[in-house]
Amino acid sequence: MFSLAVLVRGFWNDFLYFYRAKFAIVVVNGISMPFFNNSIAS
């Protein structure tokens, strides 16, 4: 039971870390690309 809880917690931490990293990449791309395109167009 204890080892299962540790395993689940480790998996959950890895999942959250991966999800936050992926979300951060999407946010950075979403913010920087339109700004970059608008600066070129104007």
mmCIF file of the N, C-alpha and C atoms, coordinates in Angstrom:
data_MODEL
# 
_entry.id   MODEL 
# 
loop_
_atom_site.group_PDB 
_atom_site.id 
_atom_site.type_symbol 
_atom_site.label_atom_id 
_atom_site.label_alt_id 
_atom_site.label_comp_id 
_atom_site.label_asym_id 
_atom_site.label_entity_id 
_atom_site.label_seq_id 
_atom_site.pdbx_PDB_ins_code 
_atom_site.Cartn_x 
_atom_site.Cartn_y 
_atom_site.Cartn_z 
_atom_site.occupancy 
_atom_site.B_iso_or_equiv 
_atom_site.pdbx_formal_charge 
_atom_site.auth_seq_id 
_atom_site.auth_comp_id 
_atom_site.auth_asym_id 
_atom_site.auth_atom_id 
_atom_site.pdbx_PDB_model_num 
ATOM 1   N N  . MET A 1 1  ? 0.840 -1.200 0.000   1.00 0.00 ? 1  MET A N  1 
ATOM 2   C CA . MET A 1 1  ? 0.000 0.000  0.000   1.00 0.00 ? 1  MET A CA 1 
ATOM 3   C C  . MET A 1 1  ? 0.875 1.251  0.000   1.00 0.00 ? 1  MET A C  1 
ATOM 4   N N  . PHE A 1 2  ? 1.887 1.248  0.866   1.00 0.00 ? 2  PHE A N  1 
ATOM 5   C CA . PHE A 1 2  ? 2.773 2.408  0.930   1.00 0.00 ? 2  PHE A CA 1 
ATOM 6   C C  . PHE A 1 2  ? 3.544 2.570  -0.381  1.00 0.00 ? 2  PHE A C  1 
ATOM 7   N N  . SER A 1 3  ? 4.063 1.470  -0.910  1.00 0.00 ? 3  SER A N  1 
ATOM 8   C CA . SER A 1 3  ? 4.830 1.546  -2.156  1.00 0.00 ? 3  SER A CA 1 
ATOM 9   C C  . SER A 1 3  ? 3.925 1.979  -3.314  1.00 0.00 ? 3  SER A C  1 
ATOM 10  N N  . LEU A 1 4  ? 2.677 1.551  -3.296  1.00 0.00 ? 4  LEU A N  1 
ATOM 11  C CA . LEU A 1 4  ? 1.736 1.951  -4.350  1.00 0.00 ? 4  LEU A CA 1 
ATOM 12  C C  . LEU A 1 4  ? 1.469 3.448  -4.271  1.00 0.00 ? 4  LEU A C  1 
ATOM 13  N N  . ALA A 1 5  ? 1.312 3.978  -3.064  1.00 0.00 ? 5  ALA A N  1 
ATOM 14  C CA . ALA A 1 5  ? 1.069 5.412  -2.901  1.00 0.00 ? 5  ALA A CA 1 
ATOM 15  C C  . ALA A 1 5  ? 2.264 6.216  -3.397  1.00 0.00 ? 5  ALA A C  1 
ATOM 16  N N  . VAL A 1 6  ? 3.469 5.752  -3.113  1.00 0.00 ? 6  VAL A N  1 
ATOM 17  C CA . VAL A 1 6  ? 4.676 6.435  -3.570  1.00 0.00 ? 6  VAL A CA 1 
ATOM 18  C C  . VAL A 1 6  ? 4.762 6.376  -5.087  1.00 0.00 ? 6  VAL A C  1 
ATOM 19  N N  . LEU A 1 7  ? 4.415 5.231  -5.657  1.00 0.00 ? 7  LEU A N  1 
ATOM 20  C CA . LEU A 1 7  ? 4.463 5.070  -7.105  1.00 0.00 ? 7  LEU A CA 1 
ATOM 21  C C  . LEU A 1 7  ? 3.457 5.992  -7.781  1.00 0.00 ? 7  LEU A C  1 
ATOM 22  N N  . VAL A 1 8  ? 2.236 6.039  -7.225  1.00 0.00 ? 8  VAL A N  1 
ATOM 23  C CA . VAL A 1 8  ? 1.201 6.899  -7.807  1.00 0.00 ? 8  VAL A CA 1 
ATOM 24  C C  . VAL A 1 8  ? 1.603 8.363  -7.683  1.00 0.00 ? 8  VAL A C  1 
ATOM 25  N N  . ARG A 1 9  ? 2.156 8.734  -6.541  1.00 0.00 ? 9  ARG A N  1 
ATOM 26  C CA . ARG A 1 9  ? 2.569 10.114 -6.336  1.00 0.00 ? 9  ARG A CA 1 
ATOM 27  C C  . ARG A 1 9  ? 3.689 10.497 -7.305  1.00 0.00 ? 9  ARG A C  1 
ATOM 28  N N  . GLY A 1 10 ? 4.640 9.597  -7.510  1.00 0.00 ? 10 GLY A N  1 
ATOM 29  C CA . GLY A 1 10 ? 5.722 9.858  -8.454  1.00 0.00 ? 10 GLY A CA 1 
ATOM 30  C C  . GLY A 1 10 ? 5.199 9.980  -9.874  1.00 0.00 ? 10 GLY A C  1 
ATOM 31  N N  . PHE A 1 11 ? 4.274 9.106  -10.246 1.00 0.00 ? 11 PHE A N  1 
ATOM 32  C CA . PHE A 1 11 ? 3.682 9.173  -11.582 1.00 0.00 ? 11 PHE A CA 1 
ATOM 33  C C  . PHE A 1 11 ? 2.902 10.466 -11.757 1.00 0.00 ? 11 PHE A C  1 
ATOM 34  N N  . TRP A 1 12 ? 2.160 10.867 -10.714 1.00 0.00 ? 12 TRP A N  1 
ATOM 35  C CA . TRP A 1 12 ? 1.353 12.088 -10.778 1.00 0.00 ? 12 TRP A CA 1 
ATOM 36  C C  . TRP A 1 12 ? 2.251 13.314 -10.892 1.00 0.00 ? 12 TRP A C  1 
ATOM 37  N N  . ASN A 1 13 ? 3.359 13.333 -10.157 1.00 0.00 ? 13 ASN A N  1 
ATOM 38  C CA . ASN A 1 13 ? 4.300 14.458 -10.242 1.00 0.00 ? 13 ASN A CA 1 
ATOM 39  C C  . ASN A 1 13 ? 4.910 14.530 -11.634 1.00 0.00 ? 13 ASN A C  1 
ATOM 40  N N  . ASP A 1 14 ? 5.286 13.385 -12.202 1.00 0.00 ? 14 ASP A N  1 
ATOM 41  C CA . ASP A 1 14 ? 5.849 13.371 -13.557 1.00 0.00 ? 14 ASP A CA 1 
ATOM 42  C C  . ASP A 1 14 ? 4.810 13.848 -14.562 1.00 0.00 ? 14 ASP A C  1 
ATOM 43  N N  . PHE A 1 15 ? 3.566 13.428 -14.391 1.00 0.00 ? 15 PHE A N  1 
ATOM 44  C CA . PHE A 1 15 ? 2.499 13.827 -15.309 1.00 0.00 ? 15 PHE A CA 1 
ATOM 45  C C  . PHE A 1 15 ? 2.268 15.333 -15.236 1.00 0.00 ? 15 PHE A C  1 
ATOM 46  N N  . LEU A 1 16 ? 2.211 15.869 -14.019 1.00 0.00 ? 16 LEU A N  1 
ATOM 47  C CA . LEU A 1 16 ? 1.998 17.312 -13.863 1.00 0.00 ? 16 LEU A CA 1 
ATOM 48  C C  . LEU A 1 16 ? 3.169 18.089 -14.441 1.00 0.00 ? 16 LEU A C  1 
ATOM 49  N N  . TYR A 1 17 ? 4.397 17.606 -14.216 1.00 0.00 ? 17 TYR A N  1 
ATOM 50  C CA . TYR A 1 17 ? 5.575 18.293 -14.747 1.00 0.00 ? 17 TYR A CA 1 
ATOM 51  C C  . TYR A 1 17 ? 5.533 18.319 -16.266 1.00 0.00 ? 17 TYR A C  1 
ATOM 52  N N  . PHE A 1 18 ? 5.203 17.170 -16.879 1.00 0.00 ? 18 PHE A N  1 
ATOM 53  C CA . PHE A 1 18 ? 5.116 17.093 -18.334 1.00 0.00 ? 18 PHE A CA 1 
ATOM 54  C C  . PHE A 1 18 ? 4.003 17.983 -18.857 1.00 0.00 ? 18 PHE A C  1 
ATOM 55  N N  . TYR A 1 19 ? 2.867 17.979 -18.161 1.00 0.00 ? 19 TYR A N  1 
ATOM 56  C CA . TYR A 1 19 ? 1.719 18.773 -18.603 1.00 0.00 ? 19 TYR A CA 1 
ATOM 57  C C  . TYR A 1 19 ? 2.033 20.266 -18.520 1.00 0.00 ? 19 TYR A C  1 
ATOM 58  N N  . ARG A 1 20 ? 2.671 20.687 -17.425 1.00 0.00 ? 20 ARG A N  1 
ATOM 59  C CA . ARG A 1 20 ? 3.021 22.107 -17.280 1.00 0.00 ? 20 ARG A CA 1 
ATOM 60  C C  . ARG A 1 20 ? 4.050 22.519 -18.316 1.00 0.00 ? 20 ARG A C  1 
ATOM 61  N N  . ALA A 1 21 ? 5.032 21.661 -18.595 1.00 0.00 ? 21 ALA A N  1 
ATOM 62  C CA . ALA A 1 21 ? 6.048 21.985 -19.587 1.00 0.00 ? 21 ALA A CA 1 
ATOM 63  C C  . ALA A 1 21 ? 5.419 22.115 -20.970 1.00 0.00 ? 21 ALA A C  1 
ATOM 64  N N  . LYS A 1 22 ? 4.512 21.189 -21.312 1.00 0.00 ? 22 LYS A N  1 
ATOM 65  C CA . LYS A 1 22 ? 3.849 21.234 -22.610 1.00 0.00 ? 22 LYS A CA 1 
ATOM 66  C C  . LYS A 1 22 ? 2.957 22.468 -22.704 1.00 0.00 ? 22 LYS A C  1 
ATOM 67  N N  . PHE A 1 23 ? 2.241 22.766 -21.637 1.00 0.00 ? 23 PHE A N  1 
ATOM 68  C CA . PHE A 1 23 ? 1.365 23.933 -21.613 1.00 0.00 ? 23 PHE A CA 1 
ATOM 69  C C  . PHE A 1 23 ? 2.183 25.221 -21.745 1.00 0.00 ? 23 PHE A C  1 
ATOM 70  N N  . ALA A 1 24 ? 3.332 25.274 -21.075 1.00 0.00 ? 24 ALA A N  1 
ATOM 71  C CA . ALA A 1 24 ? 4.186 26.462 -21.153 1.00 0.00 ? 24 ALA A CA 1 
ATOM 72  C C  . ALA A 1 24 ? 4.683 26.666 -22.574 1.00 0.00 ? 24 ALA A C  1 
ATOM 73  N N  . ILE A 1 25 ? 5.055 25.594 -23.270 1.00 0.00 ? 25 ILE A N  1 
ATOM 74  C CA . ILE A 1 25 ? 5.521 25.700 -24.657 1.00 0.00 ? 25 ILE A CA 1 
ATOM 75  C C  . ILE A 1 25 ? 4.399 26.228 -25.548 1.00 0.00 ? 25 ILE A C  1 
ATOM 76  N N  . VAL A 1 26 ? 3.187 25.705 -25.344 1.00 0.00 ? 26 VAL A N  1 
ATOM 77  C CA . VAL A 1 26 ? 2.045 26.153 -26.154 1.00 0.00 ? 26 VAL A CA 1 
ATOM 78  C C  . VAL A 1 26 ? 1.749 27.627 -25.886 1.00 0.00 ? 26 VAL A C  1 
ATOM 79  N N  . VAL A 1 27 ? 1.803 28.043 -24.629 1.00 0.00 ? 27 VAL A N  1 
ATOM 80  C CA . VAL A 1 27 ? 1.533 29.439 -24.282 1.00 0.00 ? 27 VAL A CA 1 
ATOM 81  C C  . VAL A 1 27 ? 2.590 30.353 -24.883 1.00 0.00 ? 27 VAL A C  1 
ATOM 82  N N  . VAL A 1 28 ? 3.856 29.971 -24.768 1.00 0.00 ? 28 VAL A N  1 
ATOM 83  C CA . VAL A 1 28 ? 4.943 30.790 -25.316 1.00 0.00 ? 28 VAL A CA 1 
ATOM 84  C C  . VAL A 1 28 ? 4.802 30.904 -26.831 1.00 0.00 ? 28 VAL A C  1 
ATOM 85  N N  . ASN A 1 29 ? 4.504 29.794 -27.494 1.00 0.00 ? 29 ASN A N  1 
ATOM 86  C CA . ASN A 1 29 ? 4.317 29.833 -28.942 1.00 0.00 ? 29 ASN A CA 1 
ATOM 87  C C  . ASN A 1 29 ? 3.098 30.668 -29.304 1.00 0.00 ? 29 ASN A C  1 
ATOM 88  N N  . GLY A 1 30 ? 2.030 30.540 -28.544 1.00 0.00 ? 30 GLY A N  1 
ATOM 89  C CA . GLY A 1 30 ? 0.807 31.285 -28.823 1.00 0.00 ? 30 GLY A CA 1 
ATOM 90  C C  . GLY A 1 30 ? 0.990 32.780 -28.627 1.00 0.00 ? 30 GLY A C  1 
ATOM 91  N N  . ILE A 1 31 ? 1.830 33.169 -27.668 1.00 0.00 ? 31 ILE A N  1 
ATOM 92  C CA . ILE A 1 31 ? 2.048 34.597 -27.403 1.00 0.00 ? 31 ILE A CA 1 
ATOM 93  C C  . ILE A 1 31 ? 3.083 35.170 -28.366 1.00 0.00 ? 31 ILE A C  1 
ATOM 94  N N  . SER A 1 32 ? 4.171 34.462 -28.594 1.00 0.00 ? 32 SER A N  1 
ATOM 95  C CA . SER A 1 32 ? 5.276 35.028 -29.354 1.00 0.00 ? 32 SER A CA 1 
ATOM 96  C C  . SER A 1 32 ? 5.005 35.040 -30.851 1.00 0.00 ? 32 SER A C  1 
ATOM 97  N N  . MET A 1 33 ? 4.346 34.007 -31.390 1.00 0.00 ? 33 MET A N  1 
ATOM 98  C CA . MET A 1 33 ? 4.161 33.925 -32.832 1.00 0.00 ? 33 MET A CA 1 
ATOM 99  C C  . MET A 1 33 ? 3.242 35.021 -33.369 1.00 0.00 ? 33 MET A C  1 
ATOM 100 N N  . PRO A 1 34 ? 2.044 35.254 -32.821 1.00 0.00 ? 34 PRO A N  1 
ATOM 101 C CA . PRO A 1 34 ? 1.192 36.331 -33.334 1.00 0.00 ? 34 PRO A CA 1 
ATOM 102 C C  . PRO A 1 34 ? 1.856 37.699 -33.167 1.00 0.00 ? 34 PRO A C  1 
ATOM 103 N N  . PHE A 1 35 ? 2.550 37.910 -32.057 1.00 0.00 ? 35 PHE A N  1 
ATOM 104 C CA . PHE A 1 35 ? 3.245 39.170 -31.832 1.00 0.00 ? 35 PHE A CA 1 
ATOM 105 C C  . PHE A 1 35 ? 4.336 39.356 -32.882 1.00 0.00 ? 35 PHE A C  1 
ATOM 106 N N  . PHE A 1 36 ? 5.056 38.290 -33.154 1.00 0.00 ? 36 PHE A N  1 
ATOM 107 C CA . PHE A 1 36 ? 6.131 38.338 -34.156 1.00 0.00 ? 36 PHE A CA 1 
ATOM 108 C C  . PHE A 1 36 ? 5.543 38.624 -35.539 1.00 0.00 ? 36 PHE A C  1 
ATOM 109 N N  . ASN A 1 37 ? 4.456 37.955 -35.878 1.00 0.00 ? 37 ASN A N  1 
ATOM 110 C CA . ASN A 1 37 ? 3.815 38.172 -37.181 1.00 0.00 ? 37 ASN A CA 1 
ATOM 111 C C  . ASN A 1 37 ? 3.246 39.579 -37.288 1.00 0.00 ? 37 ASN A C  1 
ATOM 112 N N  . ASN A 1 38 ? 2.657 40.090 -36.218 1.00 0.00 ? 38 ASN A N  1 
ATOM 113 C CA . ASN A 1 38 ? 2.087 41.437 -36.253 1.00 0.00 ? 38 ASN A CA 1 
ATOM 114 C C  . ASN A 1 38 ? 3.181 42.494 -36.384 1.00 0.00 ? 38 ASN A C  1 
ATOM 115 N N  . SER A 1 39 ? 4.312 42.263 -35.758 1.00 0.00 ? 39 SER A N  1 
ATOM 116 C CA . SER A 1 39 ? 5.396 43.237 -35.837 1.00 0.00 ? 39 SER A CA 1 
ATOM 117 C C  . SER A 1 39 ? 5.959 43.300 -37.261 1.00 0.00 ? 39 SER A C  1 
ATOM 118 N N  . ILE A 1 40 ? 5.947 42.169 -37.962 1.00 0.00 ? 40 ILE A N  1 
ATOM 119 C CA . ILE A 1 40 ? 6.425 42.151 -39.346 1.00 0.00 ? 40 ILE A CA 1 
ATOM 120 C C  . ILE A 1 40 ? 5.394 42.834 -40.260 1.00 0.00 ? 40 ILE A C  1 
ATOM 121 N N  . ALA A 1 41 ? 4.115 42.550 -40.044 1.00 0.00 ? 41 ALA A N  1 
ATOM 122 C CA . ALA A 1 41 ? 3.061 43.072 -40.929 1.00 0.00 ? 41 ALA A CA 1 
ATOM 123 C C  . ALA A 1 41 ? 2.927 44.589 -40.784 1.00 0.00 ? 41 ALA A C  1 
ATOM 124 N N  . SER A 1 42 ? 3.144 45.101 -39.588 1.00 0.00 ? 42 SER A N  1 
ATOM 125 C CA . SER A 1 42 ? 2.931 46.535 -39.361 1.00 0.00 ? 42 SER A CA 1 
ATOM 126 C C  . SER A 1 42 ? 4.213 47.329 -39.501 1.00 0.00 ? 42 SER A C  1 
# 
